[in-house]
Amino acid sequence: MALKILTNKQEEETCSVCLELLTESLSLGCGHSFCQTCITANNKEAEISPRGENGCPVCGIRYSLGNLWPNQHLAKIVERLREVKLSPEEEQKRNLCVHHEEKLLLFCKEDRKVICWLCERSQEHRGHHTSLMEEAVKECQEKLQAALERLRKEQQEAEKLEADVREKRTSWKYHIQTEKQRIQTEFNQLRSILDSEEQRELNKLEEEEKKTLDTLAEAEDELVQQNQLVKELISDLERRSEWSTTQLLQDVSGIMKWSEIWKLKKPKTISKTLKSVFRAPDLSGMLHMFRELTHVQCYWVDITLNPVNLNLNLILSEDQRCPLCSTHPKKR
């Protein structure tokens, strides 16, 4: 029972990197502890990473060199374990096969068990691949270190790619925001031009309205005067129609002669058609033509950058898009 407790305790105080009892133990925030030499070697590789961080070899939680702290309590426990001496009987029993009471010197790769030389020749392990326990331990440690090295490289590559993606994301956000501001500025300029043209056309129409209405007002005044004069002539002639023959023949006022030659002066004819008629340009058609020209421009830019696209029989796939306008260049 004491052997079992001691063995479990020893497993808890073993470094997960070198698989030995902790030496100058350093602990991480995640609760795992390692030898100072092992974790320091791990940190040297972390200096290559973009943020100078690395992951715990056991759970992978991120940590930096400043997060390492000496675990004095754990160091005392390890020291006590080193001082404990198993009795010769317990030491020998721990290293003997429970079936044959022979020393456990071999490792069965198929069953992943430590066995003795008699176990190797038994029916249970016959035909299996075995090796010396020291060689198996060395091979396991080498595989562990190789796996750790490979995963650390993969981790560094992932961190580099993560940083690249983050940088591209920031760059694209800035690019899109800049493009939005440019589009808004240019459309505001277009609106300003349209507002100016609208005001100019309205001013022209107001000038034409004023001129035409003034002309019509003058014609109306003149007709009113002529109408008044005609009324007076008619009134004079009606009074003369009541005169006697002698009076009528002796009239020297000239009214009769004036009445015979007077003629209505008609006003100038005013055209019903406006002189300045505004015709709004076909902005939709103009924008469509502009987009067509942009497609052609982008098409030739693409050919300049990629001469292989000069092949007129090239069939564009769905993901071949114009580098400037992100659309398919039209086939010309």
Backbone torsions as a table, in degrees:
resi	resn	phi	psi	omega
1	MET	NA	-43.0	178.8
2	ALA	-63.9	-36.8	179.1
3	LEU	-63.9	-40.8	-179.4
4	LYS	-65.4	-44.2	179.3
5	ILE	-62.6	-43.1	-178.9
6	LEU	-65.3	-39.9	179.7
7	THR	-65.1	-44.2	178.3
8	ASN	-62.7	-40.8	179.4
9	LYS	-64.5	-37.9	-179.7
10	GLN	-67.0	-36.0	177.9
11	GLU	-64.6	-36.2	179.5
12	GLU	-68.1	-30.0	-176.9
13	GLU	-100.4	24.1	-179.3
14	THR	-101.5	138.2	177.3
15	CYS	-70.0	131.9	-177.7
16	SER	-75.8	-9.2	-179.4
17	VAL	-92.0	-54.3	-177.3
18	CYS	-96.9	-8.1	178.4
19	LEU	62.1	27.1	176.2
20	GLU	-117.2	169.0	175.2
21	LEU	-59.3	143.5	-175.6
22	LEU	-60.0	136.5	176.1
23	THR	-121.4	120.6	-175.7
24	GLU	50.3	61.7	-171.2
25	SER	-65.1	139.7	173.3
26	LEU	-124.4	137.0	-176.4
27	SER	-111.8	154.2	176.8
28	LEU	-107.1	169.4	179.6
29	GLY	-64.8	-22.9	179.9
30	CYS	-76.5	-11.5	177.7
31	GLY	103.7	-8.4	179.1
32	HIS	-86.8	147.9	-176.8
33	SER	-125.2	151.0	-177.0
34	PHE	-144.8	163.6	173.3
35	CYS	-65.3	148.1	179.9
36	GLN	-59.5	-42.1	-178.9
37	THR	-64.2	-43.1	-177.5
38	CYS	-65.8	-47.9	-176.5
39	ILE	-72.9	-28.9	176.5
40	THR	-67.6	-41.1	175.6
41	ALA	-61.5	-35.7	177.6
42	ASN	-66.2	-36.0	-178.3
43	ASN	-73.5	-27.5	178.5
44	LYS	-62.8	-36.5	176.4
45	GLU	-72.0	-27.5	-179.4
46	ALA	-67.0	-22.9	-178.9
47	GLU	-65.1	-20.4	-179.9
48	ILE	-78.4	-26.5	-177.2
49	SER	-66.8	151.9	-175.3
50	PRO	-57.0	-34.7	-175.8
51	ARG	-108.1	9.8	179.2
52	GLY	64.7	30.7	-179.0
53	GLU	-118.0	162.5	175.2
54	ASN	-143.9	175.4	-179.1
55	GLY	-109.9	151.2	176.6
56	CYS	-59.9	129.9	-179.2
57	PRO	-61.1	-16.7	-177.7
58	VAL	-96.1	-55.9	-174.5
59	CYS	-107.8	-13.1	176.6
60	GLY	82.6	3.0	178.9
61	ILE	-64.6	138.2	-175.7
62	ARG	-68.1	143.2	175.2
63	TYR	-152.5	157.7	174.5
64	SER	-117.1	171.9	-175.9
65	LEU	-59.8	-31.3	-178.5
66	GLY	-71.3	-14.0	-179.1
67	ASN	-84.6	-8.8	-179.8
68	LEU	-77.2	137.1	178.7
69	TRP	-144.8	140.8	-179.2
70	PRO	-70.5	129.5	-178.8
71	ASN	-98.1	94.1	-176.1
72	GLN	-65.7	-39.2	179.7
73	HIS	-61.2	-44.3	179.5
74	LEU	-66.5	-36.6	179.8
75	ALA	-63.5	-37.8	179.2
76	LYS	-67.0	-39.8	179.5
77	ILE	-64.3	-43.4	179.2
78	VAL	-61.9	-41.2	-180.0
79	GLU	-62.3	-39.6	177.9
80	ARG	-65.7	-38.0	178.0
81	LEU	-63.3	-36.8	179.6
82	ARG	-67.9	-30.9	-177.5
83	GLU	-79.6	-21.1	-177.8
84	VAL	-69.9	131.2	177.9
85	LYS	-115.1	120.6	176.8
86	LEU	-72.7	149.1	177.0
87	SER	-65.8	152.4	-179.8
88	PRO	-54.8	-37.2	-179.1
89	GLU	-66.5	-44.5	-179.8
90	GLU	-67.2	-39.4	179.6
91	GLU	-62.7	-43.2	-179.4
92	GLN	-69.4	-40.0	-179.7
93	LYS	-64.2	-34.8	-178.6
94	ARG	-67.8	-29.3	-176.7
95	ASN	-98.7	8.7	-178.8
96	LEU	-107.0	150.1	176.7
97	CYS	-70.3	134.9	-178.0
98	VAL	-72.1	-18.8	-178.7
99	HIS	-93.4	-40.3	-173.7
100	HIS	-117.4	-5.8	-178.7
101	GLU	56.1	34.4	173.5
102	GLU	-106.0	159.7	-178.9
103	LYS	-63.6	140.2	177.6
104	LEU	-84.6	97.0	-174.9
105	LEU	-116.6	-11.4	-174.3
106	LEU	-117.5	160.8	178.9
107	PHE	-129.4	123.4	178.1
108	CYS	-88.5	118.4	-176.0
109	LYS	-71.4	-35.8	-178.4
110	GLU	-67.7	-46.3	-176.8
111	ASP	-91.7	-7.9	-179.5
112	ARG	55.0	48.8	-179.0
113	LYS	-131.4	151.4	171.9
114	VAL	-88.0	125.3	-174.5
115	ILE	-131.5	170.9	175.8
116	CYS	-99.9	179.7	-176.7
117	TRP	-70.2	-27.0	176.6
118	LEU	-72.9	-37.8	176.2
119	CYS	-60.0	-37.6	-179.0
120	GLU	-60.5	-33.7	-177.2
121	ARG	-92.4	-0.8	-179.4
122	SER	-77.7	165.0	179.6
123	GLN	-62.1	-32.1	-177.4
124	GLU	-63.0	-37.5	-175.4
125	HIS	-113.2	10.6	-177.9
126	ARG	-66.5	132.2	-179.3
127	GLY	84.7	-4.2	179.5
128	HIS	-81.1	159.7	177.4
129	HIS	-88.1	122.3	179.9
130	THR	-124.6	158.4	177.2
131	SER	-150.6	165.3	176.3
132	LEU	-61.0	143.7	-176.5
133	MET	-60.3	-37.4	179.8
134	GLU	-63.8	-40.4	178.6
135	GLU	-66.7	-38.9	179.6
136	ALA	-64.4	-41.8	178.7
137	VAL	-63.8	-43.8	179.5
138	LYS	-62.5	-44.0	178.8
139	GLU	-62.7	-41.1	179.6
140	CYS	-64.2	-42.6	178.9
141	GLN	-65.2	-39.7	178.5
142	GLU	-64.0	-42.6	177.5
143	LYS	-63.7	-39.5	178.8
144	LEU	-62.6	-46.2	179.6
145	GLN	-64.8	-39.3	178.4
146	ALA	-63.8	-42.6	179.0
147	ALA	-64.6	-42.2	178.2
148	LEU	-62.3	-43.0	-179.6
149	GLU	-63.6	-43.2	-179.9
150	ARG	-64.7	-45.1	-179.0
151	LEU	-66.2	-34.7	177.3
152	ARG	-65.9	-39.1	175.6
153	LYS	-64.1	-42.6	176.6
154	GLU	-61.4	-39.2	178.6
155	GLN	-63.4	-44.5	178.7
156	GLN	-62.3	-40.1	178.1
157	GLU	-64.9	-41.3	178.3
158	ALA	-63.2	-41.4	179.5
159	GLU	-65.7	-39.2	178.0
160	LYS	-64.2	-45.7	178.2
161	LEU	-63.4	-39.3	178.1
162	GLU	-61.0	-43.6	178.8
163	ALA	-64.8	-39.5	178.7
164	ASP	-64.1	-44.8	180.0
165	VAL	-63.5	-41.5	179.4
166	ARG	-63.2	-40.3	178.8
167	GLU	-66.3	-42.8	177.9
168	LYS	-63.4	-40.2	179.5
169	ARG	-61.6	-44.6	177.8
170	THR	-63.4	-42.3	-179.4
171	SER	-63.3	-41.9	-179.7
172	TRP	-68.4	-38.3	177.5
173	LYS	-60.9	-43.7	178.2
174	TYR	-64.7	-41.9	-179.4
175	HIS	-63.2	-45.3	-179.7
176	ILE	-64.3	-42.7	179.3
177	GLN	-62.6	-41.8	177.8
178	THR	-63.2	-41.9	179.7
179	GLU	-65.9	-38.5	176.8
180	LYS	-60.1	-46.8	179.8
181	GLN	-62.3	-39.5	179.0
182	ARG	-64.3	-44.5	179.7
183	ILE	-62.3	-44.8	179.8
184	GLN	-62.3	-41.2	179.4
185	THR	-63.3	-45.7	-178.1
186	GLU	-67.6	-37.8	177.9
187	PHE	-70.7	-32.6	173.5
188	ASN	-63.3	-38.3	176.4
189	GLN	-65.0	-41.2	177.4
190	LEU	-63.1	-41.4	178.2
191	ARG	-63.1	-39.3	178.2
192	SER	-62.2	-42.2	177.9
193	ILE	-63.4	-43.4	179.6
194	LEU	-64.5	-41.4	177.4
195	ASP	-61.7	-41.1	179.3
196	SER	-65.0	-43.3	178.6
197	GLU	-66.2	-38.0	177.5
198	GLU	-61.4	-45.4	179.8
199	GLN	-63.9	-38.9	179.6
200	ARG	-64.3	-43.1	178.8
201	GLU	-66.1	-38.7	178.3
202	LEU	-65.6	-39.0	177.8
203	ASN	-63.4	-42.2	177.6
204	LYS	-61.0	-42.4	-179.4
205	LEU	-66.6	-38.8	178.3
206	GLU	-65.6	-39.3	177.2
207	GLU	-63.2	-43.2	179.1
208	GLU	-65.5	-38.2	178.6
209	GLU	-62.4	-46.4	-178.8
210	LYS	-62.5	-44.8	-178.9
211	LYS	-63.9	-44.2	-178.9
212	THR	-67.2	-43.5	-179.0
213	LEU	-66.8	-37.0	176.7
214	ASP	-63.6	-42.0	178.4
215	THR	-62.8	-43.7	179.4
216	LEU	-66.3	-35.4	178.3
217	ALA	-66.0	-41.8	176.5
218	GLU	-62.6	-41.8	179.2
219	ALA	-63.9	-39.0	179.4
220	GLU	-65.5	-41.9	177.8
221	ASP	-61.8	-41.5	-179.7
222	GLU	-65.6	-41.5	177.9
223	LEU	-64.5	-36.9	177.1
224	VAL	-61.9	-43.1	178.9
225	GLN	-64.0	-43.3	179.6
226	GLN	-64.9	-39.3	179.5
227	ASN	-63.3	-39.9	177.8
228	GLN	-64.4	-40.4	179.5
229	LEU	-65.4	-40.8	178.4
230	VAL	-63.2	-41.7	178.4
231	LYS	-59.2	-42.3	-179.4
232	GLU	-66.0	-41.4	178.1
233	LEU	-62.3	-43.2	179.5
234	ILE	-63.0	-41.2	-179.9
235	SER	-62.8	-42.7	179.4
236	ASP	-64.1	-42.8	-179.3
237	LEU	-66.4	-36.9	178.2
238	GLU	-65.3	-37.1	177.3
239	ARG	-67.4	-38.9	-179.8
240	ARG	-68.7	-24.6	178.3
241	SER	-68.6	-14.0	178.0
242	GLU	-95.0	-5.5	179.8
243	TRP	-72.3	163.3	175.7
244	SER	-78.0	169.5	-178.4
245	THR	-63.2	-41.5	-179.0
246	THR	-64.0	-44.9	179.7
247	GLN	-62.3	-40.8	-177.1
248	LEU	-65.7	-37.8	-178.7
249	LEU	-74.8	-28.5	-177.8
250	GLN	-90.0	3.3	-178.9
251	ASP	-70.1	120.0	-178.2
252	VAL	-114.4	14.9	-176.0
253	SER	-73.0	-19.2	179.7
254	GLY	82.8	7.5	-178.9
255	ILE	-64.1	-39.8	-177.8
256	MET	-62.3	-46.4	-178.3
257	LYS	-65.4	-39.4	-180.0
258	TRP	-65.7	-39.4	179.9
259	SER	-63.6	-32.9	-178.6
260	GLU	-73.6	-32.2	-175.3
261	ILE	-98.0	-12.5	-176.8
262	TRP	-68.3	137.5	-178.3
263	LYS	-140.0	140.1	-178.6
264	LEU	-66.0	131.0	177.1
265	LYS	-94.1	109.5	-177.5
266	LYS	-78.8	143.7	178.1
267	PRO	-70.3	162.4	177.5
268	LYS	-64.7	142.7	179.5
269	THR	-72.4	130.0	178.3
270	ILE	-101.2	127.1	-179.6
271	SER	-69.3	140.3	178.1
272	LYS	-82.4	-8.1	-179.7
273	THR	-95.3	132.0	179.0
274	LEU	-67.9	140.6	177.7
275	LYS	-71.7	-41.5	-179.6
276	SER	-105.9	102.3	179.2
277	VAL	-110.0	120.7	-176.8
278	PHE	-83.3	132.4	175.4
279	ARG	-118.9	111.9	-178.5
280	ALA	-68.8	133.0	178.5
281	PRO	-67.8	152.8	178.6
282	ASP	-79.5	84.5	-177.3
283	LEU	-63.8	-35.9	179.9
284	SER	-61.8	-44.8	178.0
285	GLY	-65.9	-39.3	178.5
286	MET	-63.3	-43.9	178.5
287	LEU	-64.7	-37.1	177.8
288	HIS	-63.6	-43.9	178.2
289	MET	-63.7	-39.1	178.6
290	PHE	-62.2	-42.3	178.2
291	ARG	-64.4	-39.3	177.7
292	GLU	-60.3	-44.5	179.6
293	LEU	-65.0	-37.1	177.5
294	THR	-64.1	-40.2	177.3
295	HIS	-59.7	-44.7	-179.1
296	VAL	-63.2	-44.1	179.5
297	GLN	-59.9	-46.6	-179.6
298	CYS	-64.5	-35.1	179.1
299	TYR	-61.3	-46.0	-178.9
300	TRP	-73.0	-31.3	174.1
301	VAL	-63.6	-41.2	179.7
302	ASP	-63.4	-40.0	178.8
303	ILE	-66.3	-38.5	178.5
304	THR	-62.8	-42.1	-179.6
305	LEU	-76.0	-28.3	-178.8
306	ASN	-130.3	84.5	-176.0
307	PRO	-58.2	-23.4	-179.2
308	VAL	-62.5	-22.3	-179.2
309	ASN	-75.5	1.4	176.7
310	LEU	-67.7	-16.6	177.8
311	ASN	-63.8	112.9	-174.6
312	LEU	-69.6	-15.3	179.6
313	ASN	-91.2	6.4	-179.1
314	LEU	-65.1	128.4	178.0
315	ILE	-98.0	121.0	-177.4
316	LEU	-78.3	129.9	175.7
317	SER	-85.1	175.0	-176.5
318	GLU	-63.2	-30.5	-174.9
319	ASP	-94.6	5.4	176.2
320	GLN	-91.5	101.9	-175.7
321	ARG	-122.5	158.0	-179.2
322	CYS	-62.6	133.0	-177.5
323	PRO	-69.3	-15.9	-178.4
324	LEU	-102.1	-43.2	-174.8
325	CYS	-110.8	1.1	175.6
326	SER	59.4	31.1	177.2
327	THR	-128.4	166.3	178.4
328	HIS	-74.7	127.7	174.2
329	PRO	-65.4	134.1	-176.9
330	LYS	-71.4	145.5	-179.9
331	LYS	-74.7	123.9	-177.0
332	ARG	-102.5	NA	NA
